[in-house]
Amino acid sequence: MRFGKRVIMDLHLKNLFGRFQEQFGSGPGLGPGSSACLMKVEGVSPNFIKSIYKGSAALYRTEPWKRLRPWHLFGIRVGKDSDWSGKKQPFPCVQFIGGDGGDVGFYMFRSESDAKKMTGPRETIRVPNVELLRVSYEPEALMFPSNKRMIKSLSLEASGTDRFPVIDVARCMSSGELRFRNPTLEELRFVYAFMRAISLVHPLLQEDKDGAPKWSRMMYFETFIETVDVQWPPEMAKGHDLVAVTVSHPPGQAYEEKASSTASSTPTKYAEPPREEVFVDVRVNSNGVLRQCTLCEKEVHGDQSQCCAQCRAVVYCSSLCQKQHWKETHKSMCGLYKAMMEREEELAMKIFLFPCSADQPCKWLESLGIHQKGMWRRKCGCYAHCPLGLLPVKGGLWDSWGGLDDEEYPRDSPFHNHVRDGISSPILLSGWSEYYNLRSLPLSSPVADILSHPFTVYYILTALNISSKNLLLKGKEVILHYLGPEGELDWMPAFAEIGHLLNGSGNIHIVMVGPEVPTNLSGTTSGISSRVRVNLVRGNYQDEATYLPSPHIIVALNCGLESYSAWGGALELIKSRGVPAFFTEQSEILCANAKQVLRGAGLHITHPVTPNPFRSPVKTHCLSNNLPSYSNGFVLGVNT
């Protein structure tokens, strides 16, 4: 009888404690939250609240609390200090709480010193007159009515099954009492940028087993710093779509400290050990297209291949290859791939009306009526037998654009109404929408796919590099070394459009250097417009550079840095000259590899990875993975 009563009492206490823990939190958190509701923030729009909850859910899915504890402090910089009131970053130090139990979330502090004061061995310490911003994930059932109404009325995205972020700013008073307030709009922008950035980079933390004390049970990580570009929601862009966000661990790291790092010392992605469901048979839907196993490179029909169930990014011919690849490589990259796959919709160019996927380029070109015509012949393999730069040309701009209707391709004419106060200056474009509008092109026109190359060059010259932009504004000539041209050798009519964008100001001399330049074209000059001329030179850049005019800037588009052993000498030359250089890659993962190669060569990355607003809208996938790729999709720069 006594035993039965004791069991009943134990169950009662367990349930009671469980309810208490759900209501008031536990572990390192500060306890119950305030009644903060984002609808009460001055100037906030419903769309931005939706974006915050979407970013919060994306972070929650990456489960940082599996490894991160309050003593793992992160430094955070969003843009420049001048972007924020008081010319100071609002909350530059962050910790994750709840990994050892209790409510999960993260705290953002005014300084690293404040974070250390409040980080105790078992729980967060209340320190008088220290203010911090809190984001905690609470079950919907325990939220205040005002937050519940906001979630329901705006159909906000949940984090996990039924949890939603609650954001407030807390301050401990001298009496020990906690006071709460709603965050400001500026603080919410800062939180949003942090959530988007940390969800991409925290999986890259590499455990430092050698640096940790042998007696410690704490997990230590290698010194880490990474910069990613976050896209502001449209309602918050204010003319600037992207902001560079730098995350470091521990706080206070700087890129100069990593100048001597090598590719092998760069932190690699960590992932939890595989669960049973990692190896379930997930089929790839690719309409019978031949795919290639990531591990053994065996070709297999898409409907017979399978992919990783967690990230759904890599393709395999069998579960045996999948398991082996997990042990060898994929375990360290799965989380990063998953984060990139989740950005697929964010990166998609939704303005265009034509089909924006070309895993089968011949079929895509046929659907547009331009297959094996004009410059489009370099967009599939049907003319691979013809050397680059030597496609037969019948003549005329209409034929070059494959016989598109007159209103579907840019005419060889200047832009009108772009002279201010009698002074002409280069037309600075923000993206494809603006260009199509200026040229009165329908969004069904596919010309952006070829114009991506010349417009990426123009974007780098006028938006990313100040010195070349100033030269053009002064009406002077910019000399640009263009490394590794391939299809561009047959797209010269498209490069003529740069001359019209210069709008009567400045000149551009492009020197295209690469082993793919045909011998009989090497040394020739093409005056493709009155303001743009192109020299073609066959050979490796490091061998030919001595004989070329000194450049103001160097560009390599879709360069594939990790694939070319010949890049070593070119990078050494770029480093010794100190000339600003920009590289583009098709996907974020290729950019990550390129960054390792560049840093390994001792080059200082000064322009972080950025989605290119003039990337090709045509999305493709690698034969061995599902990661979306775009020609000139992402750009990064050195020595800028």
ABEGO torsion letter per residue (X at the ends): XAAAAAAAAAAAAAAAAAAAAAAAEBEABAEBBBABBAAABBGBBAAAAAAAAAAAAAAAAAGAAAABBAABBBBBBBEBAAABBGGBBABABBBBBGAAEEBBEBBBBABAAAAAAABBAABBBBBBGBBBBBBBBBBAAABBAAAAAAAAAAGBBBBEAABBBBBBBBBBBAAGBBBBBBBBAAAAAAAAAAAAAAAAAAAABBBBAAABBAABABBBBBBBBBBBBBBBBAAAAGGBABBBBBBBOBBGBBAAAAAABBAAABBBBBBBBBBAAAABBBBBBAGGBBBBBAAAGBBBBAAABBBBAAAGABBBABAAAAAAAAAAAAAAAAAAAAAAAAAAAAABBAABABBABAABAAAAAAAAGABGBEAAAAABAAAAABBBGABBBAEEAAAAAGGBBAAABBBBBBBBGABBGGBBBBBBBAEAAAAAAAAGBBAABAAAAAAAAAAAAAAAAAAABAAAAAAAAAGBBBBBBBBGBBAAAAAAAAAAAAAAAAGGBEBBBBBBBEAABBAAABGBBBBABAABBBBBBBEBAAAAAAABBBBABBBBBGAGAAABAAAAAAAAAAAAAGBBBBBBBABAAAAAAAAAAAAAAGBBBABBBBBBAABBABBBBBAABABBBBBGABBBBBGX
